[in-house]
Amino acid sequence: MIRKIIRIDAEKCNGCGLCAGACHEGAIGLVDGKAKLTREDYCDGLGDCLPACPTVAITFEERDAPAYDAEAVRKSIAAQRHTPSELKNWPVQIKLVPVTAPKFAGADLLIAADCAAFANGEFHARFLRGRVLLIGCPKLDGVDYGEKLTEILTRNDVKSVTVVRMEVPCCGGIEYAAQTAVENSGKTIAFEVVTLTTEGDVLEVR
């Protein structure tokens, strides 16, 4: 049937995942670091995801698409109350992970402050899904992660690095270490920083 449905411009998408969190029906997911309409029959065409996109990558279009399946959405939402963890790797502490591992091959790397997953209730769905996780707190660990992260990026084929940090000043250490590692790796690696407020809301994406 011809109906209104969203369109995501992959060129404009920065992979922040904010649209996936804004889509109450679960129609959007992150695939290879980009937002994608994974279930057309879950998209109601109302566009709650549009204002959440910081790069204006989402628009409406009218085209042939499956009808919106409200019953399937209801069942999916009910099932999500028991959604399993999106964590696919272990260990996750930066100081404990080996510098080379199969999980890093072609990976989208998520480097997160320890507090981030507790502050943001949608951390798994919004940030962790499809990514390899490394966590740390420079203040508590009392170390500079820059050298180890540089070695990880240098010795592995990492596609992208996303840093999720809190707005507090001490989180600047993990952002600085990740940015330094990308620069010192000598590679062209997509890099993004998401800053959360202490209430868990997204304050800034850059």
C-alpha positions in Angstrom: 0.0 0.0 0.0 1.1 3.6 -0.6 1.5 5.4 2.7 3.6 8.0 4.6 6.7 6.5 6.2 10.1 7.8 7.3 13.2 7.9 5.2 16.7 7.9 6.8 19.5 9.5 4.8 22.6 7.3 5.6 24.9 10.1 4.4 23.6 12.5 7.0 23.2 10.0 9.8 25.9 10.1 12.4 24.9 6.9 14.2 24.0 8.6 17.5 20.9 6.4 18.0 18.7 9.2 19.3 16.1 8.4 16.7 16.0 4.7 17.9 15.3 5.8 21.4 12.6 8.2 20.3 10.8 5.6 18.3 8.4 4.1 20.7 7.4 1.4 18.3 11.0 0.0 17.9 11.0 0.5 14.1 14.5 1.9 14.0 17.8 0.2 14.8 21.5 0.8 14.4 23.1 -1.3 11.6 26.8 -0.9 10.9 26.9 2.3 12.9 24.0 3.9 11.0 20.3 4.3 11.9 18.0 2.1 9.7 14.3 1.6 9.4 14.5 -2.1 10.3 10.7 -2.8 10.6 8.6 -0.9 8.1 5.4 -2.4 9.6 6.3 -0.9 13.0 6.6 2.7 11.6 3.3 4.5 12.2 4.3 7.5 10.1 3.8 10.0 12.9 7.5 10.9 13.0 8.4 11.1 16.7 11.9 10.3 15.6 12.3 13.4 13.4 12.9 16.1 16.1 15.3 13.7 17.9 17.7 13.6 14.9 20.5 16.2 15.3 21.6 16.0 11.7 18.2 16.2 10.0 18.8 12.8 8.4 15.1 11.7 8.7 12.3 12.9 6.5 8.9 11.7 5.4 8.1 10.1 2.1 5.1 8.4 0.5 5.8 5.1 -1.0 4.8 1.5 -1.2 5.2 0.0 2.3 3.6 -2.6 4.5 0.7 -1.4 6.6 1.4 -0.3 10.2 0.9 -3.4 12.4 -0.3 -2.1 15.7 -0.8 -5.5 17.2 2.7 -6.6 16.3 4.1 -3.4 17.9 2.1 -4.1 21.1 3.5 -7.6 21.3 7.0 -6.3 20.6 6.8 -3.7 23.4 5.5 -6.3 25.8 8.4 -8.6 25.0 10.9 -5.8 25.5 10.1 -5.7 29.2 12.3 -8.8 29.2 14.8 -7.7 26.6 18.2 -9.4 27.1 21.3 -7.4 27.5 23.0 -6.0 24.5 26.5 -6.7 26.0 28.3 -9.0 23.7 31.9 -8.8 25.0 33.7 -9.4 28.3 35.7 -8.1 30.1 34.6 -4.5 29.5 37.0 -2.5 31.8 39.6 -0.7 29.8 42.3 -1.7 32.2 41.4 -5.4 31.8 40.7 -5.9 28.1 43.5 -7.4 25.9 44.8 -5.1 23.3 44.1 -7.6 20.5 41.0 -9.7 20.3 38.7 -11.0 17.5 35.8 -8.8 18.8 37.7 -5.7 17.7 37.8 -6.8 14.0 35.6 -4.3 12.1 34.0 -3.2 15.4 32.1 -0.1 16.2 33.7 0.7 19.6 31.8 2.3 22.4 34.0 3.9 25.1 31.8 4.8 28.0 32.1 6.4 31.5 31.2 3.9 34.2 28.3 6.1 35.3 26.7 6.4 31.9 24.8 3.1 31.8 23.3 3.9 35.3 22.3 7.4 34.3 20.6 6.6 31.0 17.9 4.0 31.2 18.1 3.3 27.5 21.8 2.9 27.4 21.7 -0.7 26.0 19.2 0.1 23.2 20.4 3.6 22.3 24.2 3.2 22.6 25.4 -0.4 23.2 23.4 -2.3 20.5 25.8 -3.4 17.8 28.9 -2.0 19.5 31.8 -3.4 21.5 32.0 -1.9 24.9 34.9 -0.5 26.9 34.2 1.3 30.2 36.3 3.2 32.7 36.7 6.1 35.0 40.0 7.9 34.9 39.3 9.6 38.3 38.7 6.3 40.2 41.3 4.2 38.3 43.9 7.0 38.5 45.3 6.2 35.1 45.5 7.7 31.6 43.8 5.3 29.2 45.4 7.0 26.2 48.3 4.6 25.7 46.2 1.4 25.9 43.4 2.8 23.7 46.0 3.9 21.1 47.4 0.4 21.0 43.9 -1.1 20.6 43.1 1.2 17.7 46.6 0.7 16.1 46.6 -3.1 16.2 42.9 -3.7 15.3 40.6 -2.7 12.4 38.1 -0.6 14.4 35.6 1.2 12.2 34.3 3.8 14.6 34.7 5.1 18.1 31.8 6.6 20.1 32.4 8.1 23.6 29.5 8.4 26.0 30.5 10.5 29.0 28.8 12.5 31.7 28.7 16.3 31.8 30.9 16.3 35.0 34.5 17.6 34.5 36.2 14.3 35.5 34.7 12.6 32.5 36.9 14.8 30.3 39.7 12.4 30.9 38.0 9.5 29.1 37.1 11.8 26.2 40.6 13.1 25.9 42.1 9.6 26.1 39.8 8.3 23.3 40.4 11.4 21.1 44.2 11.2 21.6 44.1 7.4 20.7 42.3 8.1 17.5 44.7 10.8 16.5 47.8 8.7 17.5 46.6 5.6 15.7 47.3 7.2 12.4 44.0 5.9 11.0 40.9 7.6 9.7 38.3 6.4 12.3 34.9 8.0 12.7 34.8 9.7 16.1 31.8 10.9 18.1 31.2 12.2 21.6 27.8 12.0 23.4 27.6 13.9 26.7 24.9 13.0 29.2 23.5 15.2 32.0 23.6 13.8 35.5 19.9 13.0 35.0 20.8 10.8 32.0 19.5 13.0 29.2 21.6 13.7 26.1 23.1 17.1 26.5 25.3 17.2 23.4 26.3 15.1 20.4 29.4 16.1 18.5 
